[in-house]
Amino acid sequence: MNYFIEAVKEWNNFSGKTDLKSFWMFFLIFSLLGFPIGFIRSLINFEYLFNIYLIIMIIPYVAIGFRRLNDAGINKFLFLIPIVGLILAVFPSEKSDVLV
């Protein structure tokens, strides 16, 4: 949950770097939050609750995606292409700290 909170706190940072684990943990929590929001939406009969959640979360999602592609050394604007951005987010960091 800390990965998600940190990403939301850095919603306006589009030029930093984010590692693989931080990006995918954010993506997992972002995706899984859709289920309880959908359930709550059906309980309170508020049709637009999920849409409001997506509108609020689109900027932190794009920001962490841009930071992830910056870390991988790939043009960050490729993240705006829906499926391509997620595929490119799998690439490792540009400079690896692993000693060979």
N, C-alpha and C positions, 0 to 999 in steps of 0.2 A: 504494500500500500504506500510505502514511502516513495517508491519510484513514481507512482501516479501523482502524489502530492507535490513532489519536487518538479515534475514536468509541468503541472498546472501553475506552480509559482513562477516558472520561467516561461510563461506564455508569450512574452514579447522578445525572447532571445532567439533570433533566427540565424545567428552567425557563429555560435559556439560549437561544441562537439559533445556527442552523446555516444556512449558505448552500446554494444549489442544488447547486453542484459537489460539496461535501463529502458531502451526502446521497446523491446519485446515484452517486458513486464508492464510497461505503460499500455501497450496495445492489448495485452491480455485483460488487464483490469478495465480498460476502456470498453472492450467488447463485452465482458461479463456483466458490467453494470447495466447493459441494455435489458437483461432479463428481469431484474427487480423493477426497473423503471417501467417496463412493459406490463408487469403484474400490477404495479401501483396504478398505472394508467387505466387498466381495466376495472380496478376496484373503485376508483373515484370517478370513472367515466369521463375523464378529461382527454380527449382525442389527441391533443397537440403536445402532450407532455414529452414524448420521445423526441419529437421534432425540436422542442426547446432545448433538450439535452444535447442533441447533435449540433445545433447552432452555437451553443455555449462552448462545446468541446472542440469545434473544428479548428480554431486558432491554436490551442495547445497541441493538437494532433499534428498540424502542419509544421509548427515550430520544432517539435521534437523530431519529426521526419527530416526537416532541413538540417538540423544539427547532426542527425545520424549519417546523412549522406556527406556532410562536411567531414565527419570523422573518417569515412571510408574513402575520401578523396574523389568523390563523384559530384558532378554538377547538381547542386541542391534543387534546382527547378525541375529536375526529372521526377521528383517526388510528387509533383502535381498530376502526373499521369497515373490514374488510379492503381492498376495492378502492377505496373512497372516500378512504382515507388516502393511497394512492399517487397518485391523481388530484390531490388537493389539494396534494400536495408539489411539484407542478409550478409552482404560483403563485409569482410573483416576491416579493422581499422587500417588506416594508411601506414602508420608507423607502429609496428608491433613491438611490445616490450619483451617478447620471448627471446631468450638467448639460445642460439643454435650451437 
